[in-house]
């Protein structure tokens, strides 16, 4: 089925200003007691996704790819060949959610934002995708 692959946008592999290597030790952090993140703050070793914002601390490229999948309505596979963990700040203009909204909202698409802000891009491709097939439904019964 159609998929996206997450790759570096530049031949030399240079990253942009909002994608920074992280040296935070997630294994040590997660092994010990720690307070929950403050409301509205990005958690250590995790991501916070809001409308038009993806903020992450100490995540891998494969985790970024998984976080992007629901935002682009397609499976995303990490092929960026970037190891380690990263701190990320990505902002874009979300697509309109209603039919009454303007078809081309002003602002930056998530695809352009990935390239401009992180030095990454989503390339189209085909690949294996998990799907659910429902062949039978039953009405719930009384207990």
N, CA, C and O atoms as a GROMACS GRO file, in nm:
protein
  572
    1UNK      N    1   0.084  -0.118   0.000
    1UNK     CA    2   0.000   0.000   0.000
    1UNK      C    3   0.089   0.125   0.000
    1UNK      O    4   0.209   0.115   0.024
    2UNK      N    5   0.032   0.240  -0.026
    2UNK     CA    6   0.110   0.364  -0.023
    2UNK      C    7   0.158   0.395   0.120
    2UNK      O    8   0.082   0.382   0.216
    3UNK      N    9   0.282   0.435   0.131
    3UNK     CA   10   0.342   0.475   0.258
    3UNK      C   11   0.428   0.599   0.235
    3UNK      O   12   0.451   0.639   0.121
    4UNK      N   13   0.476   0.658   0.343
    4UNK     CA   14   0.579   0.761   0.336
    4UNK      C   15   0.704   0.705   0.403
    4UNK      O   16   0.694   0.628   0.499
    5UNK      N   17   0.819   0.743   0.353
    5UNK     CA   18   0.944   0.712   0.421
    5UNK      C   19   1.004   0.844   0.469
    5UNK      O   20   1.009   0.943   0.395
    6UNK      N   21   1.050   0.844   0.592
    6UNK     CA   22   1.114   0.961   0.650
    6UNK      C   23   1.262   0.956   0.614
    6UNK      O   24   1.333   0.864   0.653
    7UNK      N   25   1.308   1.057   0.540
    7UNK     CA   26   1.447   1.061   0.492
    7UNK      C   27   1.504   1.201   0.517
    7UNK      O   28   1.430   1.296   0.543
    8UNK      N   29   1.637   1.212   0.509
    8UNK     CA   30   1.699   1.344   0.520
    8UNK      C   31   1.672   1.420   0.391
    8UNK      O   32   1.668   1.362   0.282
    9UNK      N   33   1.653   1.550   0.404
    9UNK     CA   34   1.615   1.632   0.288
    9UNK      C   35   1.735   1.677   0.206
    9UNK      O   36   1.720   1.712   0.089
   10UNK      N   37   1.853   1.676   0.265
   10UNK     CA   38   1.971   1.726   0.195
   10UNK      C   39   2.070   1.612   0.171
   10UNK      O   40   2.083   1.522   0.253
   11UNK      N   41   2.137   1.619   0.060
   11UNK     CA   42   2.233   1.514   0.023
   11UNK      C   43   2.343   1.499   0.127
   11UNK      O   44   2.390   1.388   0.154
   12UNK      N   45   2.386   1.611   0.185
   12UNK     CA   46   2.494   1.604   0.285
   12UNK      C   47   2.443   1.562   0.422
   12UNK      O   48   2.522   1.543   0.514
   13UNK      N   49   2.310   1.548   0.437
   13UNK     CA   50   2.253   1.500   0.562
   13UNK      C   51   2.248   1.604   0.673
   13UNK      O   52   2.225   1.569   0.789
   14UNK      N   53   2.269   1.732   0.640
   14UNK     CA   54   2.266   1.839   0.740
   14UNK      C   55   2.125   1.852   0.797
   14UNK      O   56   2.026   1.847   0.724
   15UNK      N   57   2.118   1.868   0.929
   15UNK     CA   58   1.991   1.885   0.997
   15UNK      C   59   1.966   2.033   1.022
   15UNK      O   60   2.059   2.114   1.018
   16UNK      N   61   1.841   2.069   1.046
   16UNK     CA   62   1.809   2.209   1.066
   16UNK      C   63   1.794   2.245   1.212
   16UNK      O   64   1.807   2.160   1.301
   17UNK      N   65   1.766   2.371   1.236
   17UNK     CA   66   1.773   2.432   1.369
   17UNK      C   67   1.677   2.373   1.471
   17UNK      O   68   1.703   2.386   1.591
   18UNK      N   69   1.571   2.311   1.431
   18UNK     CA   70   1.472   2.262   1.528
   18UNK      C   71   1.479   2.111   1.546
   18UNK      O   72   1.387   2.050   1.600
   19UNK      N   73   1.588   2.050   1.502
   19UNK     CA   74   1.615   1.908   1.523
   19UNK      C   75   1.756   1.899   1.582
   19UNK      O   76   1.856   1.914   1.512
   20UNK      N   77   1.762   1.874   1.712
   20UNK     CA   78   1.890   1.876   1.783
   20UNK      C   79   1.914   1.742   1.851
   20UNK      O   80   1.823   1.683   1.909
   21UNK      N   81   2.038   1.696   1.844
   21UNK     CA   82   2.074   1.572   1.914
   21UNK      C   83   2.054   1.590   2.063
   21UNK      O   84   2.082   1.696   2.119
   22UNK      N   85   2.005   1.485   2.127
   22UNK     CA   86   1.982   1.488   2.272
   22UNK      C   87   2.076   1.389   2.339
   22UNK      O   88   2.096   1.278   2.289
   23UNK      N   89   2.133   1.429   2.451
   23UNK     CA   90   2.218   1.336   2.527
   23UNK      C   91   2.148   1.295   2.657
   23UNK      O   92   2.212   1.241   2.747
   24UNK      N   93   2.018   1.320   2.667
   24UNK     CA   94   1.941   1.286   2.786
   24UNK      C   95   1.934   1.134   2.799
   24UNK      O   96   1.907   1.065   2.700
   25UNK      N   97   1.956   1.081   2.918
   25UNK     CA   98   1.956   0.936   2.944
   25UNK      C   99   1.814   0.891   2.981
   25UNK      O  100   1.776   0.894   3.098
   26UNK      N  101   1.738   0.850   2.880
   26UNK     CA  102   1.600   0.807   2.904
   26UNK      C  103   1.592   0.681   2.988
   26UNK      O  104   1.500   0.667   3.068
   27UNK      N  105   1.686   0.589   2.973
   27UNK     CA  106   1.684   0.465   3.051
   27UNK      C  107   1.694   0.496   3.200
   27UNK      O  108   1.619   0.440   3.280
   28UNK      N  109   1.785   0.584   3.239
   28UNK     CA  110   1.801   0.620   3.379
   28UNK      C  111   1.678   0.697   3.428
   28UNK      O  112   1.630   0.674   3.540
   29UNK      N  113   1.627   0.788   3.346
   29UNK     CA  114   1.510   0.868   3.383
   29UNK      C  115   1.389   0.779   3.406
   29UNK      O  116   1.317   0.795   3.505
   30UNK      N  117   1.365   0.686   3.315
   30UNK     CA  118   1.247   0.600   3.325
   30UNK      C  119   1.261   0.494   3.434
   30UNK      O  120   1.160   0.443   3.483
   31UNK      N  121   1.384   0.459   3.471
   31UNK     CA  122   1.407   0.358   3.574
   31UNK      C  123   1.378   0.410   3.714
   31UNK      O  124   1.342   0.333   3.803
   32UNK      N  125   1.394   0.538   3.735
   32UNK     CA  126   1.376   0.594   3.869
   32UNK      C  127   1.246   0.672   3.881
   32UNK      O  128   1.176   0.694   3.783
   33UNK      N  129   1.215   0.713   4.003
   33UNK     CA  130   1.094   0.794   4.022
   33UNK      C  131   1.115   0.933   3.960
   33UNK      O  132   1.223   0.990   3.967
   34UNK      N  133   1.011   0.983   3.902
   34UNK     CA  134   1.016   1.117   3.844
   34UNK      C  135   0.875   1.174   3.844
   34UNK      O  136   0.777   1.101   3.833
   35UNK      N  137   0.865   1.305   3.857
   35UNK     CA  138   0.732   1.366   3.858
   35UNK      C  139   0.671   1.364   3.718
   35UNK      O  140   0.744   1.359   3.619
   36UNK      N  141   0.539   1.367   3.710
   36UNK     CA  142   0.476   1.376   3.578
   36UNK      C  143   0.508   1.510   3.514
   36UNK      O  144   0.540   1.606   3.584
   37UNK      N  145   0.499   1.518   3.381
   37UNK     CA  146   0.527   1.647   3.318
   37UNK      C  147   0.422   1.751   3.357
   37UNK      O  148   0.306   1.717   3.384
   38UNK      N  149   0.463   1.874   3.359
   38UNK     CA  150   0.371   1.984   3.385
   38UNK      C  151   0.270   1.991   3.272
   38UNK      O  152   0.305   1.965   3.157
   39UNK      N  153   0.145   2.026   3.301
   39UNK     CA  154   0.045   2.040   3.194
   39UNK      C  155   0.094   2.137   3.087
   39UNK      O  156   0.140   2.247   3.118
   40UNK      N  157   0.083   2.097   2.963
   40UNK     CA  158   0.125   2.180   2.851
   40UNK      C  159   0.273   2.174   2.820
   40UNK      O  160   0.318   2.240   2.726
   41UNK      N  161   0.350   2.098   2.897
   41UNK     CA  162   0.493   2.086   2.875
   41UNK      C  163   0.525   1.954   2.806
   41UNK      O  164   0.453   1.855   2.825
   42UNK      N  165   0.629   1.951   2.727
   42UNK     CA  166   0.672   1.829   2.660
   42UNK      C  167   0.739   1.737   2.761
   42UNK      O  168   0.830   1.780   2.833
   43UNK      N  169   0.696   1.611   2.768
   43UNK     CA  170   0.757   1.519   2.866
   43UNK      C  171   0.898   1.478   2.823
   43UNK      O  172   0.929   1.476   2.704
   44UNK      N  173   0.982   1.447   2.923
   44UNK     CA  174   1.114   1.392   2.891
   44UNK      C  175   1.091   1.256   2.824
   44UNK      O  176   1.002   1.182   2.864
   45UNK      N  177   1.169   1.224   2.724
   45UNK     CA  178   1.162   1.094   2.654
   45UNK      C  179   1.024   1.071   2.593
   45UNK      O  180   0.975   0.958   2.594
   46UNK      N  181   0.964   1.174   2.542
   46UNK     CA  182   0.832   1.160   2.482
   46UNK      C  183   0.798   1.276   2.392
   46UNK      O  184   0.880   1.364   2.367
   47UNK      N  185   0.675   1.275   2.344
   47UNK     CA  186   0.630   1.378   2.251
   47UNK      C  187   0.496   1.436   2.296
   47UNK      O  188   0.417   1.370   2.364
   48UNK      N  189   0.474   1.560   2.257
   48UNK     CA  190   0.347   1.629   2.279
   48UNK      C  191   0.301   1.676   2.142
   48UNK      O  192   0.374   1.748   2.073
   49UNK      N  193   0.180   1.636   2.105
   49UNK     CA  194   0.128   1.673   1.974
   49UNK      C  195  -0.002   1.748   1.994
   49UNK      O  196  -0.096   1.697   2.055
   50UNK      N  197  -0.008   1.869   1.941
   50UNK     CA  198  -0.128   1.951   1.940
   50UNK      C  199  -0.157   1.988   1.795
   50UNK      O  200  -0.082   1.951   1.705
   51UNK      N  201  -0.263   2.059   1.774
   51UNK     CA  202  -0.299   2.104   1.641
   51UNK      C  203  -0.190   2.195   1.586
   51UNK      O  204  -0.174   2.308   1.632
   52UNK      N  205  -0.114   2.146   1.488
   52UNK     CA  206  -0.009   2.226   1.426
   52UNK      C  207   0.121   2.231   1.504
   52UNK      O  208   0.205   2.317   1.475
   53UNK      N  209   0.140   2.142   1.602
   53UNK     CA  210   0.263   2.142   1.682
   53UNK      C  211   0.302   2.001   1.719
   53UNK      O  212   0.219   1.923   1.766
   54UNK      N  213   0.428   1.968   1.698
   54UNK     CA  214   0.486   1.843   1.748
   54UNK      C  215   0.613   1.883   1.821
   54UNK      O  216   0.708   1.934   1.761
   55UNK      N  217   0.613   1.859   1.953
   55UNK     CA  218   0.728   1.890   2.035
   55UNK      C  219   0.773   1.760   2.100
   55UNK      O  220   0.690   1.688   2.157
   56UNK      N  221   0.901   1.728   2.093
   56UNK     CA  222   0.950   1.601   2.148
   56UNK      C  223   1.086   1.621   2.211
   56UNK      O  224   1.165   1.706   2.169
   57UNK      N  225   1.112   1.539   2.314
   57UNK     CA  226   1.243   1.541   2.380
   57UNK      C  227   1.297   1.400   2.383
   57UNK      O  228   1.229   1.306   2.425
   58UNK      N  229   1.420   1.385   2.337
   58UNK     CA  230   1.494   1.259   2.343
   58UNK      C  231   1.419   1.144   2.276
   58UNK      O  232   1.408   1.036   2.334
   59UNK      N  233   1.367   1.167   2.154
   59UNK     CA  234   1.301   1.057   2.082
   59UNK      C  235   1.385   1.015   1.962
   59UNK      O  236   1.465   1.093   1.909
   60UNK      N  237   1.366   0.892   1.920
   60UNK     CA  238   1.438   0.838   1.805
   60UNK      C  239   1.364   0.875   1.676
   60UNK      O  240   1.249   0.918   1.679
   61UNK      N  241   1.432   0.857   1.565
   61UNK     CA  242   1.368   0.883   1.436
   61UNK      C  243   1.252   0.786   1.410
   61UNK      O  244   1.152   0.825   1.351
   62UNK      N  245   1.265   0.662   1.454
   62UNK     CA  246   1.154   0.567   1.434
   62UNK      C  247   1.032   0.611   1.516
   62UNK      O  248   0.919   0.592   1.472
   63UNK      N  249   1.055   0.668   1.633
   63UNK     CA  250   0.943   0.718   1.713
   63UNK      C  251   0.883   0.843   1.648
   63UNK      O  252   0.762   0.862   1.652
   64UNK      N  253   0.966   0.927   1.590
   64UNK     CA  254   0.915   1.043   1.516
   64UNK      C  255   0.829   0.996   1.400
   64UNK      O  256   0.720   1.049   1.378
   65UNK      N  257   0.877   0.897   1.325
   65UNK     CA  258   0.801   0.844   1.212
   65UNK      C  259   0.665   0.794   1.258
   65UNK      O  260   0.564   0.822   1.193
   66UNK      N  261   0.661   0.721   1.368
   66UNK     CA  262   0.534   0.671   1.421
   66UNK      C  263   0.443   0.785   1.464
   66UNK      O  264   0.321   0.776   1.448
   67UNK      N  265   0.499   0.892   1.517
   67UNK     CA  266   0.420   1.007   1.559
   67UNK      C  267   0.363   1.084   1.441
   67UNK      O  268   0.257   1.145   1.451
   68UNK      N  269   0.434   1.082   1.328
   68UNK     CA  270   0.388   1.153   1.209
   68UNK      C  271   0.275   1.080   1.136
   68UNK      O  272   0.193   1.144   1.069
   69UNK      N  273   0.270   0.948   1.148
   69UNK     CA  274   0.173   0.868   1.072
   69UNK      C  275   0.029   0.917   1.085
   69UNK      O  276  -0.036   0.936   0.982
   70UNK      N  277  -0.024   0.938   1.205
   70UNK     CA  278  -0.164   0.984   1.212
   70UNK      C  279  -0.182   1.126   1.158
   70UNK      O  280  -0.292   1.164   1.118
   71UNK      N  281  -0.076   1.205   1.158
   71UNK     CA  282  -0.085   1.343   1.110
   71UNK      C  283  -0.092   1.351   0.958
   71UNK      O  284  -0.144   1.448   0.903
   72UNK      N  285  -0.038   1.250   0.889
   72UNK     CA  286  -0.036   1.250   0.743
   72UNK      C  287  -0.125   1.140   0.685
   72UNK      O  288  -0.128   1.118   0.564
   73UNK      N  289  -0.197   1.070   0.773
   73UNK     CA  290  -0.295   0.966   0.734
   73UNK      C  291  -0.234   0.856   0.648
   73UNK      O  292  -0.296   0.808   0.553
   74UNK      N  293  -0.112   0.818   0.683
   74UNK     CA  294  -0.044   0.712   0.610
   74UNK      C  295   0.068   0.657   0.696
   74UNK      O  296   0.125   0.730   0.778
   75UNK      N  297   0.102   0.531   0.680
   75UNK     CA  298   0.215   0.474   0.754
   75UNK      C  299   0.343   0.546   0.714
   75UNK      O  300   0.363   0.580   0.598
   76UNK      N  301   0.430   0.568   0.814
   76UNK     CA  302   0.558   0.634   0.791
   76UNK      C  303   0.668   0.542   0.843
   76UNK      O  304   0.664   0.498   0.957
   77UNK      N  305   0.766   0.514   0.758
   77UNK     CA  306   0.877   0.426   0.792
   77UNK      C  307   1.004   0.510   0.799
   77UNK      O  308   1.032   0.590   0.709
   78UNK      N  309   1.082   0.492   0.905
   78UNK     CA  310   1.207   0.565   0.923
   78UNK      C  311   1.315   0.509   0.831
   78UNK      O  312   1.354   0.393   0.844
   79UNK      N  313   1.363   0.591   0.739
   79UNK     CA  314   1.476   0.558   0.652
   79UNK      C  315   1.579   0.671   0.655
   79UNK      O  316   1.661   0.684   0.564
   80UNK      N  317   1.574   0.753   0.761
   80UNK     CA  318   1.663   0.869   0.769
   80UNK      C  319   1.806   0.832   0.804
   80UNK      O  320   1.896   0.914   0.784
   81UNK      N  321   1.829   0.714   0.857
   81UNK     CA  322   1.963   0.668   0.895
   81UNK      C  323   2.030   0.762   0.996
   81UNK      O  324   2.151   0.785   0.991
   82UNK      N  325   1.949   0.815   1.088
   82UNK     CA  326   2.000   0.899   1.195
   82UNK      C  327   1.984   0.822   1.325
   82UNK      O  328   1.872   0.787   1.364
   83UNK      N  329   2.095   0.796   1.393
   83UNK     CA  330   2.090   0.719   1.517
   83UNK      C  331   2.089   0.813   1.636
   83UNK      O  332   2.122   0.931   1.624
   84UNK      N  333   2.050   0.760   1.750
   84UNK     CA  334   2.045   0.838   1.872
   84UNK      C  335   1.908   0.900   1.892
   84UNK      O  336   1.812   0.867   1.823
   85UNK      N  337   1.903   0.992   1.987
   85UNK     CA  338   1.775   1.058   2.016
   85UNK      C  339   1.787   1.207   1.989
   85UNK      O  340   1.897   1.263   1.984
   86UNK      N  341   1.670   1.270   1.972
   86UNK     CA  342   1.666   1.409   1.928
   86UNK      C  343   1.559   1.487   2.003
   86UNK      O  344   1.459   1.430   2.047
   87UNK      N  345   1.582   1.617   2.017
   87UNK     CA  346   1.482   1.711   2.064
   87UNK      C  347   1.427   1.780   1.940
   87UNK      O  348   1.503   1.822   1.852
   88UNK      N  349   1.294   1.792   1.932
   88UNK     CA  350   1.230   1.838   1.810
   88UNK      C  351   1.124   1.942   1.842
   88UNK      O  352   1.048   1.927   1.938
   89UNK      N  353   1.118   2.047   1.762
   89UNK     CA  354   1.009   2.145   1.764
   89UNK      C  355   0.964   2.164   1.621
   89UNK      O  356   1.040   2.215   1.538
   90UNK      N  357   0.842   2.123   1.590
   90UNK     CA  358   0.789   2.133   1.454
   90UNK      C  359   0.653   2.201   1.460
   90UNK      O  360   0.565   2.158   1.534
   91UNK      N  361   0.636   2.306   1.381
   91UNK     CA  362   0.508   2.374   1.373
   91UNK      C  363   0.465   2.385   1.227
   91UNK      O  364   0.548   2.402   1.138
   92UNK      N  365   0.335   2.375   1.203
   92UNK     CA  366   0.279   2.384   1.068
   92UNK      C  367   0.136   2.432   1.077
   92UNK      O  368   0.080   2.441   1.186
   93UNK      N  369   0.078   2.464   0.964
   93UNK     CA  370  -0.063   2.503   0.957
   93UNK      C  371  -0.143   2.378   0.925
   93UNK      O  372  -0.127   2.319   0.818
   94UNK      N  373  -0.231   2.336   1.018
   94UNK     CA  374  -0.308   2.214   0.994
   94UNK      C  375  -0.406   2.229   0.878
   94UNK      O  376  -0.451   2.339   0.846
   95UNK      N  377  -0.437   2.116   0.816
   95UNK     CA  378  -0.538   2.114   0.710
   95UNK      C  379  -0.674   2.143   0.771
   95UNK      O  380  -0.699   2.105   0.886
   96UNK      N  381  -0.764   2.208   0.697
   96UNK     CA  382  -0.898   2.231   0.751
   96UNK      C  383  -0.971   2.099   0.774
   96UNK      O  384  -0.960   2.007   0.693
   97UNK      N  385  -1.046   2.091   0.883
   97UNK     CA  386  -1.115   1.968   0.919
   97UNK      C  387  -1.258   1.961   0.866
   97UNK      O  388  -1.322   1.856   0.874
   98UNK      N  389  -1.308   2.070   0.814
   98UNK     CA  390  -1.447   2.070   0.766
   98UNK      C  391  -1.454   2.099   0.618
   98UNK      O  392  -1.361   2.154   0.559
   99UNK      N  393  -1.564   2.062   0.559
   99UNK     CA  394  -1.584   2.089   0.416
   99UNK      C  395  -1.606   2.236   0.389
   99UNK      O  396  -1.584   2.282   0.277
  100UNK      N  397  -1.651   2.311   0.491
  100UNK     CA  398  -1.678   2.454   0.473
  100UNK      C  399  -1.551   2.538   0.476
  100UNK      O  400  -1.553   2.654   0.436
  101UNK      N  401  -1.443   2.481   0.524
  101UNK     CA  402  -1.318   2.557   0.537
  101UNK      C  403  -1.253   2.578   0.401
  101UNK      O  404  -1.283   2.508   0.304
  102UNK      N  405  -1.164   2.675   0.396
  102UNK     CA  406  -1.092   2.703   0.272
  102UNK      C  407  -1.009   2.582   0.231
  102UNK      O  408  -0.946   2.521   0.317
  103UNK      N  409  -1.008   2.545   0.102
  103UNK     CA  410  -0.934   2.426   0.059
  103UNK      C  411  -0.783   2.439   0.071
  103UNK      O  412  -0.715   2.338   0.090
  104UNK      N  413  -0.730   2.558   0.060
  104UNK     CA  414  -0.585   2.578   0.071
  104UNK      C  415  -0.557   2.682   0.179
  104UNK      O  416  -0.549   2.801   0.150
  105UNK      N  417  -0.542   2.637   0.304
  105UNK     CA  418  -0.520   2.735   0.411
  105UNK      C  419  -0.384   2.802   0.395
  105UNK      O  420  -0.289   2.740   0.348
  106UNK      N  421  -0.375   2.930   0.434
  106UNK     CA  422  -0.245   2.996   0.428
  106UNK      C  423  -0.153   2.936   0.533
  106UNK      O  424  -0.198   2.889   0.637
  107UNK      N  425  -0.025   2.936   0.505
  107UNK     CA  426   0.069   2.883   0.603
  107UNK      C  427   0.149   2.768   0.548
  107UNK      O  428   0.147   2.740   0.428
  108UNK      N  429   0.220   2.702   0.637
  108UNK     CA  430   0.312   2.595   0.600
  108UNK      C  431   0.248   2.459   0.621
  108UNK      O  432   0.193   2.433   0.728
  109UNK      N  433   0.255   2.372   0.522
  109UNK     CA  434   0.205   2.236   0.538
  109UNK      C  435   0.302   2.156   0.624
  109UNK      O  436   0.418   2.196   0.641
  110UNK      N  437   0.258   2.044   0.678
  110UNK     CA  438   0.345   1.960   0.758
  110UNK      C  439   0.463   1.909   0.674
  110UNK      O  440   0.572   1.890   0.727
  111UNK      N  441   0.441   1.887   0.545
  111UNK     CA  442   0.546   1.839   0.456
  111UNK      C  443   0.655   1.945   0.439
  111UNK      O  444   0.774   1.914   0.446
  112UNK      N  445   0.614   2.070   0.416
  112UNK     CA  446   0.711   2.179   0.401
  112UNK      C  447   0.780   2.208   0.534
  112UNK      O  448   0.900   2.236   0.536
  113UNK      N  449   0.706   2.200   0.644
  113UNK     CA  450   0.764   2.226   0.777
  113UNK      C  451   0.872   2.125   0.810
  113UNK      O  452   0.977   2.163   0.864
  114UNK      N  453   0.850   1.999   0.779
  114UNK     CA  454   0.952   1.896   0.805
  114UNK      C  455   1.083   1.932   0.734
  114UNK      O  456   1.191   1.919   0.792
  115UNK      N  457   1.072   1.975   0.610
  115UNK     CA  458   1.191   2.006   0.532
  115UNK      C  459   1.256   2.136   0.578
  115UNK      O  460   1.378   2.141   0.594
  116UNK      N  461   1.177   2.240   0.600
  116UNK     CA  462   1.232   2.370   0.636
  116UNK      C  463   1.284   2.375   0.779
  116UNK      O  464   1.387   2.437   0.804
  117UNK      N  465   1.215   2.310   0.871
  117UNK     CA  466   1.248   2.323   1.012
  117UNK      C  467   1.338   2.212   1.066
  117UNK      O  468   1.416   2.234   1.158
  118UNK      N  469   1.327   2.090   1.007
  118UNK     CA  470   1.403   1.977   1.059
  118UNK      C  471   1.508   1.922   0.962
  118UNK      O  472   1.597   1.848   1.004
  119UNK      N  473   1.500   1.958   0.835
  119UNK     CA  474   1.593   1.901   0.737
  119UNK      C  475   1.557   1.758   0.700
  119UNK      O  476   1.642   1.681   0.656
  120UNK      N  477   1.430   1.724   0.718
  120UNK     CA  478   1.379   1.590   0.684
  120UNK      C  479   1.268   1.605   0.582
  120UNK      O  480   1.215   1.715   0.564
  121UNK      N  481   1.232   1.497   0.516
  121UNK     CA  482   1.118   1.501   0.425
  121UNK      C  483   1.050   1.365   0.423
  121UNK      O  484   1.108   1.264   0.461
  122UNK      N  485   0.925   1.366   0.377
  122UNK     CA  486   0.849   1.243   0.360
  122UNK      C  487   0.846   1.210   0.212
  122UNK      O  488   0.788   1.284   0.132
  123UNK      N  489   0.907   1.099   0.175
  123UNK     CA  490   0.908   1.053   0.036
  123UNK      C  491   0.798   0.950   0.019
  123UNK      O  492   0.774   0.867   0.107
  124UNK      N  493   0.730   0.956  -0.095
  124UNK     CA  494   0.624   0.859  -0.120
  124UNK      C  495   0.684   0.726  -0.163
  124UNK      O  496   0.791   0.720  -0.224
  125UNK      N  497   0.613   0.622  -0.131
  125UNK     CA  498   0.658   0.488  -0.168
  125UNK      C  499   0.547   0.388  -0.145
  125UNK      O  500   0.433   0.424  -0.116
  126UNK      N  501   0.581   0.262  -0.158
  126UNK     CA  502   0.487   0.154  -0.132
  126UNK      C  503   0.556   0.056  -0.037
  126UNK      O  504   0.677   0.038  -0.043
  127UNK      N  505   0.476  -0.006   0.050
  127UNK     CA  506   0.533  -0.099   0.144
  127UNK      C  507   0.425  -0.175   0.218
  127UNK      O  508   0.307  -0.147   0.201
  128UNK      N  509   0.466  -0.269   0.300
  128UNK     CA  510   0.368  -0.346   0.377
  128UNK      C  511   0.304  -0.258   0.485
  128UNK      O  512   0.371  -0.178   0.550
  129UNK      N  513   0.175  -0.274   0.503
  129UNK     CA  514   0.098  -0.197   0.600
  129UNK      C  515   0.005  -0.292   0.674
  129UNK      O  516  -0.062  -0.374   0.613
  130UNK      N  517   0.001  -0.280   0.807
  130UNK     CA  518  -0.095  -0.359   0.884
  130UNK      C  519  -0.236  -0.306   0.859
  130UNK      O  520  -0.258  -0.185   0.862
  131UNK      N  521  -0.329  -0.395   0.834
  131UNK     CA  522  -0.470  -0.357   0.815
  131UNK      C  523  -0.557  -0.447   0.901
  131UNK      O  524  -0.519  -0.560   0.933
  132UNK      N  525  -0.672  -0.398   0.936
  132UNK     CA  526  -0.772  -0.476   1.010
  132UNK      C  527  -0.884  -0.510   0.914
  132UNK      O  528  -0.934  -0.423   0.843
  133UNK      N  529  -0.922  -0.636   0.912
  133UNK     CA  530  -1.035  -0.679   0.830
  133UNK      C  531  -1.143  -0.732   0.924
  133UNK      O  532  -1.120  -0.826   1.000
  134UNK      N  533  -1.259  -0.670   0.919
  134UNK     CA  534  -1.372  -0.712   1.001
  134UNK      C  535  -1.468  -0.787   0.910
  134UNK      O  536  -1.523  -0.730   0.816
  135UNK      N  537  -1.486  -0.914   0.939
  135UNK     CA  538  -1.575  -0.992   0.853
  135UNK      C  539  -1.704  -1.032   0.922
  135UNK      O  540  -1.790  -1.097   0.861
  136UNK      N  541  -1.720  -0.993   1.050
  136UNK     CA  542  -1.837  -1.036   1.124
  136UNK      C  543  -1.859  -0.944   1.244
  136UNK      O  544  -1.764  -0.915   1.318
  137UNK      N  545  -1.981  -0.900   1.265
  137UNK     CA  546  -2.017  -0.820   1.382
  137UNK      C  547  -2.139  -0.882   1.446
  137UNK      O  548  -2.227  -0.933   1.377
  138UNK      N  549  -2.144  -0.879   1.578
  138UNK     CA  550  -2.260  -0.930   1.652
  138UNK      C  551  -2.316  -0.819   1.740
  138UNK      O  552  -2.242  -0.736   1.792
  139UNK      N  553  -2.448  -0.819   1.756
  139UNK     CA  554  -2.510  -0.728   1.851
  139UNK      C  555  -2.468  -0.770   1.991
  139UNK      O  556  -2.457  -0.890   2.018
  140UNK      N  557  -2.445  -0.674   2.080
  140UNK     CA  558  -2.410  -0.713   2.217
  140UNK      C  559  -2.529  -0.784   2.283
  140UNK      O  560  -2.644  -0.750   2.258
  141UNK      N  561  -2.498  -0.881   2.366
  141UNK     CA  562  -2.604  -0.955   2.437
  141UNK      C  563  -2.611  -0.906   2.580
  141UNK      O  564  -2.514  -0.853   2.634
  142UNK      N  565  -2.728  -0.924   2.642
  142UNK     CA  566  -2.744  -0.886   2.783
  142UNK      C  567  -2.671  -0.985   2.870
  142UNK      O  568  -2.666  -1.104   2.838
  143UNK      N  569  -2.615  -0.939   2.977
  143UNK     CA  570  -2.544  -1.028   3.070
  143UNK      C  571  -2.641  -1.089   3.169
  143UNK      O  572  -2.600  -1.167   3.256
   0.00000   0.00000   0.00000
